[in-house]
Amino acid sequence: MANIQLLQQLCERQGISGNEEAVRDFIVTQVTPYADRITIDAMGNVIAEKKGANRAKTKLMLNAHMDEVGLIVTHIDSDGYLKFATVGGIDKRVLCGRSVTVGNGVPGVIGVKPIHLLKGDEKGKAVPIHDMYVDIGAANREEAERTVHLGDPVCLDSVFHVQNGMIRGRALDDRVGCAILIDMLQSDLLYDMTFVFCVQEEVGTRGSRTAAYRVQPQAALVVETTTAADIAGVPKEKHVCRLGKGAVISFMDKGTIYDRDYYTLALQTAKELQLPCQVKQAVAGGNDAGAIHVTRGGVRTVAVSLACRYLHAAMGQIALDDFHSAEKLIMKLAEQIAGSQSG
């Protein structure tokens, strides 16, 4: 069964792209007793190799990314307010009034011009990033510079809780994938496998590009989250995927046309295990598969995702049942790929 406590520990650690150290250190402590070899490359990816009961017929790399979207300090003005840029594709509509943590634990809040001072054409519009700032309570630039610096990450604060069959928390994209891979590493494997926890997915799948080049897999299984739009006001044909309907299998997105045989195998495996499973009903988004599948001479790649509402906001939501059933499917699919001769 998927490990809820492990997922919570992962989500509570800050790891904006380029600043994944806290998440990486935690993952290393979790997998070190179980992996046969662990490598941390120059980018900061964690590459953990584990031997199974049998030698793999196809060298399989399982991939999840450690990083999350967030903000970064770009300027400190004379009044001590922090200007910032986004790190990854964060939804700017959810930022105003949000509680944040800057750098090494400095609390702050994202501020904007008060609504009663807005002009007519400003009302009802999303506030642009350049009109926002982080207020840490500093009286001036000098006071602010005692605790924060240019380039400091700014993490959106959130809480983690499980209620009514739903898991809610920050950075479920893609700490849920990391949790599943850690759980697999801590179990007995039927075949040798390589597990990669990547950095900087949210800013261009950079970590997976170098990791795949180093690992040289014949096949890759990317474990991710993907946008669920099964919410009020959205027509059913635009839901993309739905919470509670099982793992999401993609045939194509903006970065990858997935291996057709592996796509079919994933659906067949879910059916054989009597697990709920759904097909992503859109050609949209992308993930580490986009970099992995074109590495070196090419890598046969499949992605198994969990449906997640409010992706790239401070609080995402996934279904508890999806977490459990997706892990079962991923474990079995990995065995089938590693145990079959790659074509």
LINJOBEL-V150277 format. One record per residue. RES is the residue in one small letter. NEAR is the number of other ideal C-beta (glycine too) atoms within 8 Angstrom. D_FIRST is the distance of its C-alpha to the first C-alpha in whole Angstrom. Layout:
BEGIN
res:RES near:NEAR d_first:D_FIRST
res:RES near:NEAR d_first:D_FIRST
END
This chain:
BEGIN
res:m near:4 d_first:0
res:a near:11 d_first:4
res:n near:9 d_first:6
res:i near:10 d_first:9
res:q near:6 d_first:12
res:l near:11 d_first:12
res:l near:17 d_first:12
res:q near:10 d_first:15
res:q near:9 d_first:17
res:l near:14 d_first:17
res:c near:13 d_first:18
res:e near:7 d_first:21
res:r near:9 d_first:22
res:q near:11 d_first:25
res:g near:13 d_first:25
res:i near:17 d_first:28
res:s near:15 d_first:29
res:g near:10 d_first:31
res:n near:8 d_first:30
res:e near:14 d_first:26
res:e near:8 d_first:27
res:a near:9 d_first:25
res:v near:15 d_first:22
res:r near:15 d_first:23
res:d near:8 d_first:24
res:f near:11 d_first:20
res:i near:14 d_first:19
res:v near:11 d_first:21
res:t near:7 d_first:20
res:q near:10 d_first:17
res:v near:15 d_first:17
res:t near:8 d_first:21
res:p near:4 d_first:20
res:y near:7 d_first:18
res:a near:12 d_first:20
res:d near:5 d_first:23
res:r near:6 d_first:25
res:i near:11 d_first:25
res:t near:8 d_first:27
res:i near:9 d_first:28
res:d near:10 d_first:30
res:a near:4 d_first:33
res:m near:10 d_first:32
res:g near:11 d_first:29
res:n near:14 d_first:26
res:v near:14 d_first:24
res:i near:14 d_first:24
res:a near:14 d_first:21
res:e near:12 d_first:22
res:k near:13 d_first:20
res:k near:6 d_first:21
res:g near:13 d_first:20
res:a near:6 d_first:21
res:n near:8 d_first:23
res:r near:6 d_first:25
res:a near:12 d_first:24
res:k near:9 d_first:27
res:t near:12 d_first:26
res:k near:13 d_first:25
res:l near:16 d_first:22
res:m near:17 d_first:22
res:l near:15 d_first:18
res:n near:16 d_first:19
res:a near:15 d_first:18
res:h near:18 d_first:21
res:m near:15 d_first:21
res:d near:17 d_first:24
res:e near:14 d_first:25
res:v near:12 d_first:28
res:g near:15 d_first:30
res:l near:15 d_first:34
res:i near:13 d_first:37
res:v near:18 d_first:40
res:t near:7 d_first:43
res:h near:7 d_first:46
res:i near:12 d_first:47
res:d near:9 d_first:50
res:s near:5 d_first:53
res:d near:7 d_first:51
res:g near:14 d_first:48
res:y near:12 d_first:46
res:l near:16 d_first:43
res:k near:10 d_first:43
res:f near:13 d_first:40
res:a near:7 d_first:39
res:t near:12 d_first:36
res:v near:14 d_first:33
res:g near:13 d_first:31
res:g near:7 d_first:31
res:i near:13 d_first:31
res:d near:8 d_first:32
res:k near:11 d_first:35
res:r near:5 d_first:36
res:v near:9 d_first:33
res:l near:12 d_first:35
res:c near:9 d_first:38
res:g near:6 d_first:37
res:r near:11 d_first:34
res:s near:7 d_first:33
res:v near:14 d_first:33
res:t near:11 d_first:33
res:v near:16 d_first:35
res:g near:11 d_first:35
res:n near:3 d_first:34
res:g near:5 d_first:34
res:v near:10 d_first:37
res:p near:9 d_first:36
res:g near:14 d_first:37
res:v near:10 d_first:38
res:i near:13 d_first:38
res:g near:10 d_first:42
res:v near:10 d_first:44
res:k near:8 d_first:48
res:p near:6 d_first:48
res:i near:6 d_first:48
res:h near:4 d_first:51
res:l near:5 d_first:53
res:l near:9 d_first:51
res:k near:5 d_first:54
res:g near:5 d_first:54
res:d near:5 d_first:52
res:e near:7 d_first:50
res:k near:8 d_first:48
res:g near:2 d_first:45
res:k near:6 d_first:44
res:a near:5 d_first:41
res:v near:10 d_first:43
res:p near:7 d_first:43
res:i near:9 d_first:41
res:h near:5 d_first:45
res:d near:7 d_first:46
res:m near:14 d_first:43
res:y near:11 d_first:42
res:v near:16 d_first:40
res:d near:10 d_first:42
res:i near:13 d_first:42
res:g near:5 d_first:45
res:a near:10 d_first:47
res:a near:5 d_first:51
res:n near:9 d_first:51
res:r near:11 d_first:50
res:e near:6 d_first:51
res:e near:9 d_first:49
res:a near:14 d_first:46
res:e near:9 d_first:47
res:r near:5 d_first:46
res:t near:9 d_first:42
res:v near:12 d_first:41
res:h near:7 d_first:42
res:l near:7 d_first:43
res:g near:5 d_first:40
res:d near:10 d_first:37
res:p near:14 d_first:34
res:v near:16 d_first:33
res:c near:13 d_first:30
res:l near:13 d_first:29
res:d near:9 d_first:28
res:s near:9 d_first:25
res:v near:6 d_first:23
res:f near:11 d_first:19
res:h near:7 d_first:18
res:v near:7 d_first:16
res:q near:6 d_first:18
res:n near:3 d_first:18
res:g near:7 d_first:15
res:m near:11 d_first:16
res:i near:14 d_first:15
res:r near:11 d_first:18
res:g near:16 d_first:19
res:r near:13 d_first:22
res:a near:11 d_first:21
res:l near:16 d_first:18
res:d near:13 d_first:20
res:d near:14 d_first:18
res:r near:15 d_first:16
res:v near:14 d_first:13
res:g near:13 d_first:14
res:c near:15 d_first:15
res:a near:13 d_first:11
res:i near:14 d_first:10
res:l near:13 d_first:12
res:i near:13 d_first:12
res:d near:12 d_first:9
res:m near:15 d_first:10
res:l near:13 d_first:13
res:q near:8 d_first:12
res:s near:7 d_first:11
res:d near:5 d_first:14
res:l near:12 d_first:15
res:l near:9 d_first:17
res:y near:15 d_first:20
res:d near:13 d_first:21
res:m near:15 d_first:20
res:t near:14 d_first:21
res:f near:15 d_first:19
res:v near:16 d_first:21
res:f near:13 d_first:20
res:c near:16 d_first:24
res:v near:15 d_first:26
res:q near:15 d_first:28
res:e near:15 d_first:27
res:e near:11 d_first:28
res:v near:10 d_first:31
res:g near:4 d_first:32
res:t near:15 d_first:29
res:r near:12 d_first:31
res:g near:16 d_first:28
res:s near:16 d_first:27
res:r near:11 d_first:30
res:t near:12 d_first:31
res:a near:16 d_first:28
res:a near:18 d_first:28
res:y near:9 d_first:32
res:r near:9 d_first:31
res:v near:11 d_first:28
res:q near:7 d_first:30
res:p near:12 d_first:27
res:q near:8 d_first:28
res:a near:17 d_first:25
res:a near:16 d_first:23
res:l near:16 d_first:19
res:v near:14 d_first:19
res:v near:14 d_first:16
res:e near:15 d_first:18
res:t near:14 d_first:18
res:t near:16 d_first:21
res:t near:10 d_first:24
res:a near:14 d_first:23
res:a near:9 d_first:26
res:d near:10 d_first:26
res:i near:7 d_first:28
res:a near:3 d_first:31
res:g near:3 d_first:34
res:v near:9 d_first:32
res:p near:5 d_first:33
res:k near:5 d_first:31
res:e near:5 d_first:32
res:k near:8 d_first:31
res:h near:12 d_first:27
res:v near:11 d_first:26
res:c near:14 d_first:23
res:r near:9 d_first:21
res:l near:12 d_first:18
res:g near:9 d_first:16
res:k near:10 d_first:17
res:g near:14 d_first:15
res:a near:17 d_first:15
res:v near:14 d_first:18
res:i near:16 d_first:20
res:s near:13 d_first:24
res:f near:9 d_first:27
res:m near:7 d_first:29
res:d near:14 d_first:29
res:k near:7 d_first:32
res:g near:9 d_first:31
res:t near:13 d_first:30
res:i near:4 d_first:30
res:y near:14 d_first:27
res:d near:10 d_first:28
res:r near:7 d_first:29
res:d near:8 d_first:27
res:y near:13 d_first:24
res:y near:13 d_first:24
res:t near:8 d_first:25
res:l near:12 d_first:22
res:a near:15 d_first:19
res:l near:11 d_first:20
res:q near:8 d_first:21
res:t near:12 d_first:18
res:a near:14 d_first:16
res:k near:8 d_first:19
res:e near:6 d_first:18
res:l near:9 d_first:15
res:q near:4 d_first:16
res:l near:10 d_first:13
res:p near:11 d_first:15
res:c near:14 d_first:17
res:q near:12 d_first:20
res:v near:9 d_first:23
res:k near:13 d_first:24
res:q near:7 d_first:27
res:a near:7 d_first:29
res:v near:5 d_first:31
res:a near:7 d_first:30
res:g near:8 d_first:29
res:g near:9 d_first:27
res:n near:16 d_first:25
res:d near:14 d_first:25
res:a near:17 d_first:26
res:g near:13 d_first:29
res:a near:13 d_first:30
res:i near:18 d_first:28
res:h near:14 d_first:29
res:v near:7 d_first:33
res:t near:10 d_first:33
res:r near:7 d_first:35
res:g near:2 d_first:36
res:g near:7 d_first:33
res:v near:14 d_first:29
res:r near:13 d_first:28
res:t near:15 d_first:25
res:v near:18 d_first:22
res:a near:15 d_first:20
res:v near:15 d_first:17
res:s near:15 d_first:17
res:l near:15 d_first:15
res:a near:17 d_first:18
res:c near:15 d_first:19
res:r near:13 d_first:22
res:y near:8 d_first:25
res:l near:11 d_first:24
res:h near:9 d_first:26
res:a near:10 d_first:27
res:a near:8 d_first:26
res:m near:10 d_first:24
res:g near:15 d_first:21
res:q near:11 d_first:19
res:i near:16 d_first:16
res:a near:11 d_first:14
res:l near:11 d_first:11
res:d near:10 d_first:10
res:d near:16 d_first:11
res:f near:15 d_first:9
res:h near:10 d_first:6
res:s near:12 d_first:8
res:a near:14 d_first:10
res:e near:13 d_first:8
res:k near:10 d_first:8
res:l near:17 d_first:11
res:i near:15 d_first:12
res:m near:10 d_first:11
res:k near:10 d_first:13
res:l near:14 d_first:16
res:a near:14 d_first:16
res:e near:11 d_first:17
res:q near:10 d_first:19
res:i near:14 d_first:21
res:a near:17 d_first:21
res:g near:11 d_first:23
res:s near:8 d_first:25
res:q near:5 d_first:29
res:s near:9 d_first:29
res:g near:4 d_first:32
END
